[in-house]
Amino acid sequence: MLDAIGGTPLVRLTQVVSGEAAQVLVKLEGGNPTGSYKDRMALAMIEGAERAGVLQRGRRVVEYTGGSTGSSLAFICAVKGYPLSIVTSDAFAPEKLSTMRALGADLTVVPSQGGRITPSLFDRMREEVDRIVAREGAFWTDQFRNADALAGYERMGREILEQARAGGVTADAFCAGVGTGGMLAGVSAAFRADHLATRFVALEPASSPMLTAGHGGPHRVEGIGTGMVPPLLTSAVFDEARAVDEDEARDLVLRLARREGLFAGTSSAVNVSGAIKLARELGPGHSVVTVAVDTGLKYLSGDLFAE
């Protein structure tokens, strides 16, 4: 099952991008085993800990997460035989919590403030992780600081380069929303190892503009906009940061599904929205690459796809 991670397609959008813009290419990560790009990161973190000798069979693994990382870790730990504790919240899609439980994770669910994702929520989730580490002697994967995660995303970057070249395309820009910052850092490393001058743009919800305005805020875009500058996102990783209007992204979700057949969640729509804006600026003859990080199947119980 671990060999099923990666190898996802790179597709060109044809309906939501005007003819006066650069082409927009989207890496479809919903094809990974848990329907998320986080499978790449989870495998890289667990195997990195195994190589370092800090994770042996029988030791408990723990992480705090909005759900996709938790689902991916539950998948990896199920295959490899590690017990797993996940700290999460009712602010995140119930499909994600159900997936983690189905794959065998023990969940601690921290209550949110009216279903909103806030910086203080992550602080309280982190406190629960500390308690589990102290009580169980668990290995904390520490997704926001774990440099092993970059290996998984560098592989994604190499895949994008191979697929783009096979289609005769040069990636002039790459943009992605920032949660841990690992994907942007890993893909950037792969491109720059190939001596490419691709422009890297970090995206965030305008309702939580830490990178662009220096402060976080409440929002409903799962997976990004945590109210902190993640340590993996150094100044060498990206060229600029941009804020994307959350309402615009939520409106784009249905258009992507019904006009492109691209079925994904709000953070993916943030990525595509940012890519479309970049494409308008660059104009014809150029290409912008971004990522659909998961599948819309994870968000059906909420109001995202409601008319």
N, C-alpha and C positions, 0 to 999 in steps of 0.2 A: 504493500500500500504506500510506503514512503516514496517509492519510485514514481508514483502517480502525481507527485508535486511538480509543478512547473510545466513548461512546454505549452503554455497557453497561447491562443492566437492573438495577432495584432491586426485590427481591422480599420478600414477607413470610413468615416462618417460621410454620408451622401445627401442627407435631407435637411439637417439643421445647420449646415455651414453654407454660406453664400458662395457664389462663384467668384466673388471679388476678394475672397479670403484665401489664406494658405490652407492646405489640406490638414485635417485633424485625424490622427491615428490613435486608436485606443487599444491598450493591452487588456484583454478580457480575463481577469483573474478569478471570476466566478467558477471557472472550470477546475479549480483545485479541489481536493477531496472534501474540505469543509465549506467550499464555496467562497473562499477568501484568500487574498494575497498573504495573509498572516501565517498561512501554513509554511511558507518559505522561512519566515523569521523564527517560528517556533522550532522547526527542525534544526536550524542553524544554532540556536541558543542551547538546546538540549545536547546536541552532539558536541558543541564547544565545551560544555561542562563535563561531558564524559571524557573528552580528550584531556582536559585539565585535571581529571581525577577527583573533582569535587562532587560528582554525582555518581553514586553507585546504586545498583539494583536494590530496591526496598526503601530508599530514601524518598521522603515526600518532597514534592515540588509545589511552590506557591507563587501566585501572581495576582495583582489587582488589574482589572480590565473591564472595558465596556462590553465585551462579549466576543468579538472576532478573535482576539489573541487567546482568550480563554477557550474557545472552541478548538482552535488550532492546537493549543497545548494539550487539551483533553484528548484529541486525536493522536498526537505524537506519544503521549504518556500511555495511552491505551495499547498502542502497538508495542511500545518498549517495556511496559510493565511497571511504570512508576505510579504510586498514588499521587493524587493531585488535589490541592485546595485552591479554589478560586474565590477572590473577593470581588464582588460586582455590585450592581445597584438596580433598583426598579426604574431608573431613568433610561435604561437600555431595553432594546426590543426583547419581548418575552421569548421570541423564537431562538434568540441567542442563548438565553438562560436555559431553555429546554434542551438545546443541542449540547451544552456543556454537561448537563445532568445525564443525558442519554449516553454520552461517551464515558461516563464514570466519574466525573469530577464532583467533589464536595463543595457546595456553594455557601458562602456567607453573603447575604444580600443587604447592603447598606441603604437605608431609605434616603431618597432625594427630597429636594424642596419643590414639590409640585411637578415632578418629572423633568426638571431642568438639569442640565449638565453645568456644574459650577466648579470653580477652583477648590472651594471648601469641600466639595464631595470627594474629590481625589485625595485631599488631605485625610479625610476620615477613612477612606478605603485603605490608604497606606498604613494608618494606625492599626487596622485589623491584620494586615500582613505582618507587621512587627510582632503582634501577639502570637500569630501562628508559628512564626519562626522561633520565637522564644519557647513556646510550648511543645512544638513537635520536632525542633531541630531541622526544619525544612530548608530546602534550597530555594532561595528567591531568585527567579530568573531576571528580575530587574530590567524589564524591557526598555525603559527609558534611558538606561546607561549601558546596556550590554552590547559591547562592540562586536560580539560574535554574530549578532543579528545582521550585520552588514554583508556577511558572506552570502546569505540567502538572497538579499536584494541585488548584490553584484551580479549574481546569476541571472536575475531578471533583466538587468541592464545589458548583459551579453546577448540574451535572447532577443531583446528589442533591436540591437544593432544587427544581428544576423538576419532577422526578419525584414527590417527596413532595407538592408542592402539587397536581399533577395528580390525585393520589389522595386529596386532602383531608386530608393528614397534616401535622402539625407535628413536627419533630425536636426532642424535648426533651433528648436526650443523643446524643453521638457518641463512640464509643470505638474505639481501634485500637492495635495493638502498635507499639513504637518500634524502628526500626532506624536509619535516618538521621534520623527525625523529620520528614521532608519531607511525608509524606501528612497527618499530623496538623496541621502548620503550614499547609499549603496549603488544606485543607478548612476549618480554623478561620478563615483569612483571608476565604474566600468567605462563610462564614456571618456573620461579624462585619461585613463590608462591607454586609450586608443588615440589620444592626442586630438580629440574633437573639440571644436569651439562652440559646442551647443550651449545655448543660454538656459540656465536653470532658474525656475521661478517657484518660490514657496508660496502656497496658498493657505488661507485661513478664513474662517467665517468673519464677516464684518462685525458680527455681534460679540466676538471675542478676539479683538485685534492685538494680541500680544506682540507679534512681530512687526506690525505696521504702526501701532500707536502706543505700545508699551504697557497695555493692561488687558486682563482677561475679562470675561463677562458670561452671563448665562446664555445658552443656546440649545439647539436640538439637533446638531449635526454629530452623529455618533462617530467616534474614532479620531476626531481631530479637535483642535481648539481647546487644549487642556488648561490654558491660563498660565503656561510656563514656556520658557525657551528651552527645548530639550537639549541635553548635553551633546547628543549625537549630531545636532544641527549646528555645526561650526560655520564661521564666515566663509570658509573655503568651499563649502558645499553648494551654495546658491549665489546667484547674482543679484536677485531682488526678491522682495516679498510683496504680495498683493492680497487685499481683502476682497472676498466675494460675498455678495448679498445672499443671505440664507434663503429669503423668500424667492429670489430669482432661481436659486438652485432647486428648491422644492418644486417650483413650477416646471422646471426643465425635466424633472424626473418623468412625468407623464409624456412629454413630447418625445423624449428619448425612447420610451417604451413603444409609443404608437407610431412614430415616424421612422425610427431606426431599428426597432426590435431589440434595443439595448435595455435590458431589464436589470436595474441596479438601484442602489439607495442614494441618500442625500449626499454623502461624502463623495461618491462617484460623480454626482451631478455638479458638485463644487469643482471637481477636477475638470470636467468637460466644459463648464461655464468659463472657467479661467482659460482653458485652451482655445475656446471660440474667440474670446476677446484678443488673445495673442495672435490668433490666425488673421483677424481683421487688420491688426497692426502690421503684420509681416507681409500680407498680400500674396497674390498668386505666385507660384513657383517655389514656395517654401513649404515646410512641414512642421507641425507641432505634435508632440507625442504626450499622451497622458494615460491614466490607468483607471479602468472601472474595477474598483478594489474588491467588490463582492457582488452578490446577486440580490435582486429585489425580493426573493423568497424569504429573506430575513426580516422583512418589514411589512408583511401583509396584514398583521393584526392592528397596526396603528392607522393613522389618517393620511399617510403619505400618498397612497394611491386612490384616495377618495376623490370624487368629482368636486 
